[in-house]
Amino acid sequence: MSRTTTGVPPHPAARPAATPRGSGFWVVGAVLVLLMLSSSVPSALYVLYQQRWGLSSGTVTVVFALYAVTVLLGLLLFGSLSDTLGRRPVLGTGLILAIVSMGLFAGAGGLGLLLAARAVQGLAVGLATGAMGAALLELSPRSRPALGAQVNSAGPTVGIGLGGIGAGLLVQYAPAPTVLSYLLLVAAFAVALVGVVRMPESAPVGAPDGRRRMRIAVHRISVPAAVRGRFAVLVLTIVAVWSVGGFYLSLGPHLALSLLRSTNYLVGGATVALLAGAATAAQLLLGRTAPLRTAVLGLCGLLAGLGLVLLALGLGSAAVFLAGTAVLGGGWGAAFLGSFRALSALAEPAHRGELTAAVYVFAYLAMSVPAVLAGMLTNIHGLHRTSVGFMAAVAAVCALALLVTLRLAARTRSEGSTA
């Protein structure tokens, strides 16, 4: 069996696998993209659900937030489970839950099953997140050690973009719009599950066995004391990034349809895809740039994009809104890539799952809480006024994150020059 990037023998739970180490990396990358793709598919359907079932904007954001809350639940309960049980069994269980959730979505005829599907989906993603992040770092090709962090940050944006545009196309032009997307994903997840079963185990040895191993795993999400200061600075960027993502995934399609004065469901999905596509492009362009510099560039892009979106809302301009969304997406991708790479460098190999899970706890809190507040305020103040207030508040968070990141970068350069 192949050696892992940590330089230690394979995890004791590992069995001989037919998939080589390099292929295992891409299997995990595909699982990450598929899970994120499936999470964005309902975003393209929310407008249709609203029309068919009479849902308010506030209810839509509650449905969206339930996903984020159950992701958090999975992270808090099982975020470090793969550090002790191994990456493969945790990823496999997450994929089985994802298949169940797609079945619930396909069978949903009202709000009840939609909520149940979102909850199971969130638990699947929360369970798998720590394992995916750690496995990608451990299985990175030796010739490209930074590729794991790049896929960790680009995978969500690629998946979200593909889910938005793919679901939009199916909803607008294919039969059974609330069923077909989910059935296709059931098949994709089944193929991914076979790949996970055959991939090598990458978790390091040293985990306790049996029931004690499970008890420890369920309670461990932590940030080492020595790096908590840097973690606090960098995670502020994560909060800014995923606040924007949460808004676009919940209310973005509705806002786009309003500004473009369109009834074409593809418009909503395309808006999500534009944001995520620009994010992916920025990550590819800046993949070799230093992490903190990438984060600073991303935060500047976020501020510029938020300014353009605010201008679009003031003018009622669809063209400015689309331009602002593209700029915002570029900033989103760069900021997430830079901050994630800097954060991933803080973890020791045996604690990668813990730290990765901690990062995503903040990400999903930022994605869910502001979106729910925005949805509630939309019922009171309307979508336009709520969007203006939301964008202004996120711009303030971005400005603060930019200030503290610049200070961290200056301190890092100072420490490097004196070393």
N, C-alpha and C positions, 0 to 999 in steps of 0.2 A: 504494500500500500504506500501511496505517496506520502512524503513528509509534509507537514504543514509549515506555513510561513513563520510560525512562532518558534520553530527549531526544536519542538518536542514531539514525542511519538503521538500517534493519533489517540483520540479519546477512547477510554476503555469500552464505551458503548458501541464503538464503530464495528461494522462488519465489512467483509470484503465487498467492494462495489465495482460495478462494471464501468461506471462513468469516471474518466480520469479527472485529476485535480483541476486542470484548466477548464474542462467542460463543466465541472461542478460550479465554478465561478459564474459562468453564464447561465446555468440553471437557476441559481439564486437571483441573478439579475433579472431573469425573465419572470420569476415569481414576484419580485418587487414591482416590476412594471405592471403585471397582471392585477395584483392587489390594488395598486393605485388607480389603474384603469377602471376596475370594477367600482371603486369608490366614487368616481366622477360620472359614471353612467347615469345615476339618478338625477344629477344636476341638469342634464339635458331633458329630463322627463318631468321636472317639477312643474313647469308651466302647464303641461298636459294634465298632470295630476290635479293641479289647481282647478282647471276648467272642468274636468270630469267629475271630481269629487267635491267641488266647492270649498277648497282649502284656502285659508288666508295666508298672507306672506309670513305672519308670525308662526303659523302652524308649520309652514315649509321649513323655516329655520329651526324649529324644534325637532323636526324629522332629521334635518342635517346634523344638529347638535347631538342628537341621541347617538349617532354614529361616533362622533368625536368622544363623547362621554364613555361609551363602551370600549373604544380604543384605549382610553386612559385607564379604565378598569382592568383591561387585559395587561397593560403595561405595569400597573401598580401591583397586580397579583402575580404576574408571570414574566415580568420584564427581564429577569436574570435567569429564568428557568433553563435556557439553553446553555448557560455557563456551567451548569451542573449535570443536566441530562443529555446534553449534546444538541447540535444544531438540527440534525436531520429529523428526530422525532418531533421536535417542536414545530418545525416548518411543515411537516406532514400533517400534524393535527390542525394547524392553521388552515391549510388548504382544504381539509375535509369540512371544516366549519364554513369556509368560503363557498364551497359547493352547496351546502345546506342553505346558506343565505340567498344564493342565486335562485334556488328552487322556491324559496318563500317570496322573493320579488316577482318571479314569473307567475305565481299563483295569487298575487295580491289583487283584491278587488275593492279595496278600501283602505282607510287609514290604519286599522289595526294590524293587518299583515305587513303593511309598509313599515310600520314602526318595529315590528318583530324582525323583519328582514334586515333593517338598518342596524339593530342591536346585535344580531348574530354576526353581521359583516364587520362591525366595529371590534367585536371580541376576537374575530379571526385575525384582523390586522394587528391589534394590540398584542396578541399572543406571538405573532410571527415577527414583529418589528425588531426586537432586540436580536433575535437569531439571524435575521437577514443582514442587519448592519454589521454584526460581528463576523459572520461567514464571509461577507464580501471583503472585509479587511484581511481576513486570514487566507483566503483563496486567491488573492490578487496575484497576477503573473509576476514572477520574480523580476522580469525585465521592466515591469511597469508597476512599481509598488504603490503609486498614488492612484491607480485605477480604481481600487476599492472605494475610496472616499468619493471619487468622481461619480461612480455608478450609484453610490448611496444618495448623492445629492441630485443627480440628473434623472435617476429612475422615477421618482415621484412626478417630476414635471413631464417626462415623456409619457408616463401612464395617464396622467390627468389630461394631457392634450389629446392623446389617442382616444381616450374614453369620451371626451367631450365631442370631438368631431365625428367619431364613429357612431355614437348613440344618436347624435343629431341627424346624421344621414339616414339611419335606420328608422328613426321616429317619423321623419318627413316623407320618406319614399318607400319604405318596406312595409309588408303586412305585419299585423300584430305588434305594434310599436312598443307595448309595455311587456312583451313576452320574449321576442326574438333575441334582443341584446343579451338577456340573461341566460337563455339556453345556449347561445354561442359561448358564453363565459363558462358555463358548466363543463363543456367539452374542453376548453382551453385549460381549466384548472385540473381536470382529470389527467391530461397529458403532462402538465407540470408536476403532478403528484408522482407519476412514474419516474420522472427525472430526479426528484428529490430522494425517492427510495433508492435509486442507483448511485447517487453521488457519494463521495467520500466524506467522512466525518472530519471536521476541522477544529472542534473545540479542544483546548489543551487539557492535559491530564491534571490530576490533583484534586478533583472534586470528590467529596465524600459519597458513599454509596447508600442505597436503600432509602428508607423513610426519612432519615436525617437529611439526606441530599434534597428531598422534596421540601422539607420544612424550611431549610435555609433558602432555597430558590424562591419560594413564594414571597419572602419578605425583603429581598435585597434589591433595592434600587438606590444607589448612592453615588455621591461625587466625592472623591478623595479630598481630605481637608487641605492638602498642599496646593490644590489647583482650584479651590472654590472661588477665589477672587477672579481669576481669568474666566472661569465658567460663567460667573454672573455677568461679566462684561459681554461675552460672546453670545450668551443666550438671549440677551436683549434684542439682538438682530434676528434671532429665530422668531421671537415674539412678533416683531414688526412684519417679517416675511409672511408668517402664517395667518396673521390677522387679515392681510390682503387676500391670501388664498381662500380663507373661510368666507369672506364676503363675496368673492367672485363665484365660488362654488355653490353658494346658497341663493344669493339675490342677483348675481351678475347677469345670468341669462334674461331675467325679467327686466333689468335695467337696460340691457342692450336692445331688447324688443321694443321697449318704450322709446328710446332715443332714435332708433332706426325706423320707428313707426312700421314695424313688420309683424306679420303673423306666421312667418316661416320658422318652424322649430329649429331648423338648422342654424339660424342666426345665434340662438342661445348657446348651442354647443360649440359653434365656431368662435364665439367670444372667449369661452374657457380655453379652447385650443390655441387661440392667438396668444393669450397670456402664457400658457404653458410652453408653447412652441418658441416664443421669444426667450423664455427662461432657459430652455434647453440649448438654444443657439449661444446664449451668453456663456453657459457653462462649458460648452465645447471650445469657444474662443479663448476662455480664460483658464483652461485646465492646467496650464503650466505656470500660471502667475502665482506669486506667494499668497498664502491664505488670507492674511490680514489685509493686504493690498486689494485682493479680490473682494473681500467684505466691504471695504471702504468704497470701491467703485460701485458695488451693488447698492449700497445705501444711497449714494448720490443718484443712481438711476431710479431708485424707489421714490426719492423726493421729487425728481423731475417728472416722473410718471404721475405721481399723485397731483402735482401742480397742473398737469395737462388735463387730467380727469376732472379736477375741480373747474378748470376753465371750460371744459366741454359741458359740464352740468350748468354752468352759468349762461353759456351761449345756446344751450340746447343743440349742440353740434354733434352729429354722429361721426363725422370724419375726425374731429379732434378727439372724441372718445376712443375711437379705434387706435389712433396714433398714441394716445396716452396709455391705452392698455398694452400696446406693444412695448413702449418704453418701460412701463411698470413691470412687465414680464421679464425684460432683460435685467432690470435691477433685482427683481425677485430671485432669478436664477443665480446671478453672481453673488448676491448677499448670502443665499443659503449655502452655495458651494464653499465660499470662503470661510464662513462661520463653522460649517460642519467639518471641514478639513482641519481647522484650528482646534475644534473641540475633540475630534477623534484622536489627535496627537496627544491628548492629555491622559489617555487610558492605558493601563498596563494590559497585556494580552488576556490575563485571567479575569479581567473585569470589564472587557469591552461591551458585553451584553448589558451590564448594569448602567454604564455611562451612556451608551446609545439609547437605552430606554429612558433615562433621565432627560436627555435632549428632547425626545419625542413627547414626553409628558408636557413640557413647556410648549412644544409645537401644537399639540392638539388642544391644550387649554386656550392658546391664542387663537386657534382656528374656530373653536366652538363658542366660547363665552361672548366675544364681541359680535359674532354673527347672530346669536340669539337676541342680544340686546338690540341690534339693528332691526331684526325682524319685529320685535315688540314695538319699537319706536315707529316703524313703518306703518303699523296699524293706526298710530296716533297722528303722526306728522306727514305721512306719505313717503313714497319711495325716494323722490327727488331730494327733499329736505334732509331725510335721514342719511342719504348717500353723501351729501355735502358735509354733514357733521362727522360722519364716520371717517371720510378721507382726511379731513382736517386733523382729527385726533390721531390717526395713524401717522400722519406727517410729523406730528410732535414727537411720537415715539421714535420714528426714524432719525430725527434730528438729534435726539438724546443718544441713540445708539451710535450714530456717526461720531459724536463728540467723544464718547468713552472709548470707542474703538481706535480713534486716532491717538488718544493718550496711551492706550495699550501698545499700539504699534511703535510709538516713540520710545516707550519704556523698554520694549523688546530690543529695539535697535541700540539703545544705550547699554543694556546689559550685554549684548553681543559685542559691542566695541570695547568693553572693559574686560571681557573674558580672556 
